[in-house]
Amino acid sequence: MTELTYAVAQKMLADALAFCREKKFNPMSVVILDAAGGMKAVGSEDNTTFMRWRVAYGKAFGGVAFGMPSRRVNNMAAERPHFVNALNGVADGNLVPVPGGVIIRDANKKLIGAIGISGDSSDNDEAAALAAIAAAGLVADTGA
């Protein structure tokens, strides 16, 4: 696979939300972007707060905009807050530097997109992203 297709992204969205329901996470929002930053799938569960999808978007955004999963951006924010603040300025405030945004790679490790999930703890958000990527047979990059 050299690109993230609509069909694969839609399946990942469904798989991520199914994982969240199985684990009894809080209501979630999921955003899946292709490598060019195009939205391939977006979904928010009932009773999710109205800005939650924007947080999910910001987590995925760093993956495709800067090639950095949100966990790595989070670590950088702790070590170099001025740099991450500058990155967020360049990104028009769209960067959310907390775990839950995972880069999606193909079998050859090529970046083909990113998934951002928000609604529960950052670690649970990331776990749902990892489950969706694995179910699609793709490679997850958390930056860990």
N, C-alpha and C positions, 0 to 999 in steps of 0.2 A: 504494500500500500504506500503510495507516495503522497496522498492527500487524505484529509479527513472528510469523508462524505457525509451528506445530510443523513442518510440512513443509519450509518454507524453512530453518528452523534445523537440521533433520536433514541437509538437503542441504549446508548450510554446514559442518557438522561433517565430513561425508564429503569435501568439497572441501578443507578445511583439512588433513586428515590425508593426503589424496592428494598435496597440494603438498609436505608434509613428507617423504613417502616419496620423491617425485621428486627432492627436493633432498638426500636422505640425511641429514636432521636426526636428532638423538637421539630416542628414544621420547618422545612428546608426550601432553599432556592438554589438552583443549579444553572450555571451558564457555561456553555461549551463554545470555544472559539477555534476557528481554523488558524493555520499558520500566518495568514494575512490579517488576522484580527476580525474576520467576519463571524457574526453570530450564526452558529449552526443549530444550536438548541438552547432554549431558555424555558425554565419552568419553575413555578413557585407553588408549593402546596397550600391548601386552605389554612387559614389562620397564621400565615407568615406575615411578618410586618412588611409594610409597603416599600421600604428601602433595602430589604434583605437581598433582592436580586442585584442591586448596585454593589453591595459588598462582594457578592459572588463574582460579579463581573470584574471588580478591581483585583480580586485574587487571581483570576485567569489572565487578566490584562498583562501583568508583569511577565508572565510566562512567554507570551508571544511578542510583547513589545521589547523586552530586554533579555529574553532567553534565560530568565531566572524564575524558578518556582517561588511561591510566596514564602515558604519556610526559609529559603536562602535570603530573601529580601528581609524577612524578620530578623534573622541573625545579623545581617549587615546593618539594620537599623539600630540594633543594640551596640554594635561596634563602631559604626560610622553614621551617626544620626544626621549629620549635616549633608552627607552624600545622598542618603536616601531621601531626605527632604528635597534636595535639588532634583533628584530623579522624579519625584512626585510633581515637582513644579513643571518640569519638561513634559510630564505626562498629563498635564492639565488636571491634576488632582485625582486621576483615575487609579493610582497604584494603592493597593491595600496590603500592607506588609505584615500579614499574619498567616500562619499555616491554613491550608484549605484550598490552595491553588497549586495544581500539579501539571507539569508539562506532559504532553502526550507525544510519544515517539513511536515510529514504526520499527519493524524488526531490524532495520539497518541503523537505528538510533537517530534517524532524521526527525527533527522537530516538525510535527504535523498539526499541533494545536495545543490547547490547554483547557483544563476544566477547573472551574471555581465553584466551591460549595460553601454555603453559609447558613447558619441557623442553630447549630449546637456548639459544643466546644470546638476549638480549632482542630484539635487532634481527631475528633469524631468527623468533622467536615472532611479532613484529609483522608481518613479511613474510607469514607464513602466514595471519594474520588478514586482512590486506589482500587476499590472493588469494581467500579465501573470500567476502569481502564483494563483491568485483568479480564473481566468478562468479555471485553471486545477483542481480546488476544493481542493487545498493544502493550507497549512498554511505558511504565510510569517513571517520571523523574521528579522526586521531591526536593532535591537539592541537599538531602541529608548526607 
